Every structure is written in structure tokens, then in C-alpha cells.
Amino acid sequence: MRIVIADDSVLLREGLARVLADGGFEVVAQAANADELRQAVRRYKPDVAIVDVRMPPTHTDEGARAAVEIREEQPEVAVLVLSQVIEAAHAVRLFSERPEGFGYLLKDRVLEIDDFLEAVGRVGRGGTAIDPQVIGQLVGRHTDEGPLEELTPREREVLELMAQGLSNRGICEKLVVSPKTVETHVKAIFLKLGLMPAPDEHRRVLAVLAFLRS
Amino acid sequence: MKRLATVVLAAAGAALGVVAYRVQMDNLLEQTTVLRSGASVVAAWSFLVAGLVAWRRRQGNRLGPLMVVTCFALLCRQFRYSGDPLAFTVFFALGEVAWALVAHVALAYPTGRVTDRVERWFLGVAYAVALAFPLAILLAYDGTAGLRYLGSAPGESLLLVRGSGDLVRALQDTFGVVAYGGLAVVFILLVARKLLRATPRARRMLAPLLVAAVVAAAWAVLNGLLTFATTPPGVIHDLFWWQVLGLIALPLALLWGLLRERLARVHVGELVVHLETASPGELRDELARTLDDPSLEVAFWLPGRFEYVDAEGRHVDVPDASASRAVTGIDHAGEPLAVLVHDPSLLEEPKLVEAVAAAARLSLQNARLHAEVSAQLEKVKESRSRIVAAADEERRRIERDIHDGAQQRLVALALELKSAQRTLGDDVDPGLEALLASAADELQVAVEELRELAHGIHPGALVQGGLAAALEELAGRSPVPVTVESTQDRLAPEVEGTAYFVASEALANVVKHARATRASIRATRVNGTLVVEVVDDGIGGAASRNGSGLRGLADRVEAQGGVLRVESEPGSGTRVVGEIPCGS
């Protein structure tokens, strides 16, 4: 899988590149700012662009804006945004209606190397990777007596992992339970939230995120 | 002018009037009646009365003397009727100058000077025509052709060179067309022009006089038109009274203008009474009313700052005196106190302005003090918001430095350790592996702590996602359930920062003191103001409990030019509302 990395810190960029190369990814270009990123993406047409939200010159949200542009101009390029801080509203705005091929992770997550590599791969295959903290904030908004109240604590965990973009297998590994158990939980969740059963995992994420955003 | 001179002039005018009346009556023409002969004299006297009043009221203004001269010219004109050849010749030659003087009076009002170039030209031509034609007529007048308005005049020209009845008729016709027709039309146009160009206040003063002038001139125009027509006696009769009315109206209008000023000076007394209770902000309105000048501006001189300010202490530029604005300084104890920027027509009434300035001096001093304090307060407010903005900017910078500097480096370092750990694989000394793992973990904790620290200094969400994102994040961290409704607009950093500060401090109070089960944050833009509202369902009574914290919050909002309100009755929850100006 071919990757472009955009981050203004050389140290971090190099570190990421090494981790990704070790993980079997091919880092085709590195960019130090949003302009370089746009050029690299146009030129190399990578599978995934890993983008830091804050980059020069203003260090506010150049990376996020570049990410939105890339997704509009080249929908085939998946984008994984790395943010210094977690803001659910900002993340939701970034993936808007299309969480496929999109990731939004707290920057520190790169230190969980295995999880991080798995997330990059998932996003590159058209999947979704949303930071647990974002999902936590979204779930936190549904504290009133809504359908979420009816979920068991375990079902809630499964819901959050689904929303992060994890597949059934991923959820099995995280929770150390059998695939059968996960399937049962998923069915129960969909029933309790009043959602239509989704035929594949992409659409399942979509349905769950749509519910959480409502 | 001395009283004696006034009396002498009045007596002379009265005497001359009586003589003029006698001359006309003694040389009675068919249509001349006691009434008409008397009316001509009364019209002339009206100029004398108005002229003498103006002369006394406005020393140094040439309008008064000019009107007195006009009166004498109008009276002397009657001596044309005299049978004495010398008197007839002299006063026939000079008679028409009286009309030029009337036009001069109208155009010279109210300053007594004619400064406009076109008007000066016009008057020059008018005087020349008024002198030249009668002289030319006298050179040819031998009695064969009658003189207009004089009937079969008994006079005999002493200047006769070569008599010609045809020449006399032709000259009289031309004079009628040029003087009464042409010049009178130009005069009306000039008057209209004067009125159009005048400042509003001057226009109000000019209007009556100029209307009278137009009435008089319109008579002349009609007279000119009738030069070639044989007019029935009735029309001649009506035209005569029109002329007399126009002539009397002219000085009366001027008197009215003068009385207006008198009246305005009566208002000075009222001004003194009103100023007792007027606030510094109302001072200008009171002065404007007394001076009858709605355009009046008052600027106070602040000696310490070498600038003029308005009543609120804001800097004002005092314009240079021009045709449309005049500037009058008011001093106190030899030091400049204030200036009035006003309509130039007020310059004609220096006594009124002086009286108003004297009456208002104390109030002006008070108002200046008020303006000075306001100006200082404004400076303090400005510097306070600059300090807050600078502190904010500093916090943003520190937060950015932490995120983009130290944090990045630590994450990169941790990443290297982790990948080293992976590279080494399993065939490594367990002690070393544990060391690496714990170093990486420690680093991760350090990164988290650093992020929290940076957040405490300045919320990063505010930088990256704006107010809406930061409020969401704030709500997400709160142990009390909080709903958020926020504008998605990006606003100026200091506005977003202040709004966030209000929400976070209010929410911190909710968590600490309110024993609330829920809270809500709303941030909406209303007419250029960002309204931040934090409401909870707790025990209330926050105003008394948390004085200093709320005071700090209020300071912060006020530094931004906004206001903070706290409603917190015990038992009915707390509502904190911050209103922050945010531009449109």
C-alpha cells in the first residue's frame, strides 16, 4: 500500500516512515506543509495520505483543509488525519457524509504501533478509523433516556468499537470474545437502536455514525 | 454710532421727506395724489428706520449706512419733479441711482459687503446704467418729447446740447428694457443663486429679505415689459402700489432679521436656566437650540493631550474655517477651553455668540472635565483589552509551541523507542526490554500530561476547530451532562477565547457548586454580538457564593467591550450570559 506522509516535524515524519515501512507499507513521499502535500498526492496518487491537522504557516487547521480538498478532488485517495487534540465536532465535519476511506486519530495513537498500522491498512482498503475519544464524545451526547440507555455495558463497548471502524474480527480481538458473541451483540444493538441490519461492514459504520451524530 | 448722530440723521431724513413731499405736490401731475406722494416718502423712510436700527445694532457693518444712503437717494429722487432747472437737472441725472442702491442693499445683506465677483459686476453695471442713461437723456431733452413718469414735466435740462424728441424717446425705451427688464431679471437670478448657495441657517435668515427683493424686482421687470405697451391707467396705478409695497417690505424684512437676533439673545436667559439641569451630553443640543444652528458642533480642548475631543472624549478633527463652516474659540482665563464649529452666518451675530459663550462657560468647563475623564476611561479600556489580547496571544503561542515543539519531539522519540523495541524482537535481554517498554510508557504519559497542560493554557480545539468544536469538547469533558448549541462561524481569536472562557468558567462553577443534574451551553450571534449562555438546573445563589470568580469573568468580558449577567436566585438554577461584540 502506497503512503504519503504530511507533518511539519521531520523527526516524527521519519519515525512514522520507518514504522510504516517496517509494517509493510511503501512511503512514496513526505510533505512538510499543505502545499507540498497537495502536490505529492496529485503526483503519486497514493492509497493513503497521512495528514497532520496543524501545519505551517498558521499552525491551525491547514492539514484538515487540505484533507477535505483531497477527498473532494481525488476520492480514491484515503485520508488519515492526525490531530493534536480531539474534537468530535471537527472530526464529524471532516468526514461529513462519507466515512469510507477516512480516519481521524489522536496523534499519540501512532505509539500503539500495531493498532495504528491496522488502522492505516483499514482506511487504505476503504474502511474507517475514528479515534475512540471522538466516539466517546459522540456517545456522551446521548446520555438522556434514549435508545442508548437500553444497551448493556458490553453492547455499548461493541457499539463504540463498531463506530471506530473496527470489523467483527477486530472487535473479537479487542474484547477477546468469540465471533459468534460479537455477532449476537451487533444484532441486539441494531435492534435496540432501531437501525436496519447493514449488509457489509462499511455501511454498518455509516449507520452507527449517523445514529451517533443525530 | 452715537445717539446724537442717529437723532441728526433721523431729523434730516424726516425733514427731507417733508420737502420731497412738498416738491412733488407743488408740481402736481394729473395722477399724483396726496396718498401716492406720501407713500413714496414713507417707503424711503422705512429704509431710514431700518438703516438706523441696523447701524446701532451692528457697529462696523456697512449695511446700516448703506440703507440710510438709500433712503436719502429715494427722497432726493423726488426733486426731479421740481420746476427749478438746476434741481431738475441734478436729481433727474442722479435719480435712478436709488434703484441700484436698493439692489446693493439686498445683495449686501447680511454682512454689508458684496464679495461675490458676479454680484460685484452686476452692481457695477447697474450703477453705470443708472447714471449713463439719464445723463444721455438730459443731453437731448428739449421738452418736445415727454419724460416717462413725469408727464409734461416742467423741468428744463441745463445740459441740453442738441434737442431731439426721437432720441429722448429711443433712450427712454432702451433704458426701460435694459434697466427694468434685463438688470431686474439678472437681479432675481442672483438673489435665487444667493439663496441656493447659503448654508441652511443663513437661508432661514435671508429668505424674507430676498423674497421682498424679488417682489420689488418683479415690479421692475413688469415695468420693463410695459415699456412698449400703452397701459391703461388702472394698471399703472396698481403697479405703483406694488412698487411701494416691495420697497417697504425690503427694510422690514431686514428689521425682522435683526429682531430675530434680539429674540435669540432673549433665549440666552433660558439657556442659563436649562444648563442648570443639562448633562454634559445635552450641552451641545442646548447651545444649538439657542444659536438656532442644528449643525453646531462643540469640541473641547484638552491641554494635556493637545487634541480636541467631543463630549464623550473621542478625538475630533476641528475643520479649518471655510465658506460652509466657521470656527469660534471660547477661552477661559486666557486658556483655550472649547471651540464651536458652526454655520458661518453666526459670525454676523458675534454678540449672540459671545452671550451664549459667557452663559455656557461653566457648563463647558464641566463638560470638558467629563470629556477628559471619558477620554481617559476610553484609553484605560483600550489598554485593558490590549493587555487581555496580548495575554491571550501569549497563551496561544505557548500552546502552539508545546504542541508543535516539545510534544512532537516526545511523540517522535517514543515512536523511535517503540520501533527499536520491535526491531530487537524477542531475542533480547528481558531486563533491557522491560527498560525500553517502561521508557516508552513513561514518554507516552509525558505526552498526555503535556497535552493536558497545553489544554489548560489554551484549548487546542479552539485553535483547530473554532468555538463550536471547543465547546463540544468542553461539554465532552464535563462530568455533568451538557448540551451544546453553537454558531459554526469562525470568529476573531480574542472573541472565541473570551466566549470559551465564559463557558468553561461557568461550567466549572456548575460542576463545583451548583449540584446540577444537567446544563446547557448556547453560543449565538445576534446583530454583531456573540451571546454565550450557560444555564444549569442547580441550587442557584451563585452571585453571593462565587463573587471573585464571576468578577474575573466579568472583567474579561468587559475588556472585550461586552457585558456579563448572572441570574442565580437560590433554588432556581443559574444562568450566566456573556455578550461579546464580534463585528457583523
Interface residues (C-beta under 8 A of the other chain):
Chain A: D8 S9 L11 L12 E14 G15 L16 R18 V19 D22 V53 R54 H59 T60 D61 A64 S83 Q84 V85 I86 E87 A88 A89 H90 R93 K107 D108 V110 L111 I113 G136 Q137 G140 R141 T143 D144
Chain B: R400 H403 D404 Q407 Q408 R409 V411 A412 L413 A414 L415 E416 K418 S419 R422 T423 A440 L443 Q444 V447 E448 R451 H455 P459 G460 A461 V463 Q464 G465 A468 A469 A470 E472 E473 A475 G476 P481 T483
